[in-house]
């Protein structure tokens, strides 16, 4: 007797919606979401779609009506609860367009809980487009299966960040002059990774960070990494040491 095919299939499209979901709800999508489902995925009435809302979790929905410009879905049942995310923040100096887009996309895929741009003296971009960055994170979450979006905060000056630091949260900062291997100093619990701009921290900034009792300088191998590469490498090392990759 042939095995019953998995339902919903692995190829089921998956989308984020900006509202809490519940069984029996009717969801109408237009704009890019409708174009993606209709023109790209070519869904028709009865087809499954996965939805997640960053509040309750992931749900199975069914296409009720597939129009040219609007798609109506009916929420059927919950597939997964909202995931528990490791309490890791990524604090990074904004980079040029393209590189910072890649950075927040990978931060989402790797599982961080929060992303916050940090303005330093050598920061080139002091007003990142947060709407664009959030869109990149949503797209990454749709693709990688996350049910919880990372929080995205307004930029903060490095001095203000350090002055208001929470004593219970470990701060691991990538020091271009070297530091301890991340895996040897990371500890379970709330943590943050701080990545400087492309020109690095100034000596004064590095001294201010080191003066924070919760701060530990980390090294990221024998080669000089670009800021976006350093961020992804540090997050991956933390996830492997004390995060949810273990």
LINBEL-V444767 format. One line per field, one symbol per residue. ss: DSSP state (H for helix, E for strand, - for the rest). burial: # if it has 16 or more other ideal C-beta (glycine too) atoms within 10 Angstrom, else .. A space follows every 50 residues. Layout:
ss = ???
burial = ???
This chain:
ss = -------------EEE---------EEEE-HHHHHHHHHH-------EEE EE----EEEEEEEEEE----EEEEEEEEEEE------EEEEE------HH HHHHHHHHHH---EEEEEE----------HHHHHHHHHHHHHHH------ EEEEEEEHHHHHH------EEEEE-----EEHHHH-----EEEEE----- --HHHHHHHH----EEEEE-------HHHHHHHHHHHHHHH-----
burial = .......#...##.###...#...#.#.#...##.###..#.#...#### ####..#######..#....######.....#..##.########...## #.##################..#.#..#....##.###.###...##### .#..#..#..##..#....#######..#..#...#....#######..# #...##.##..#.#####.#....#.#############.###...
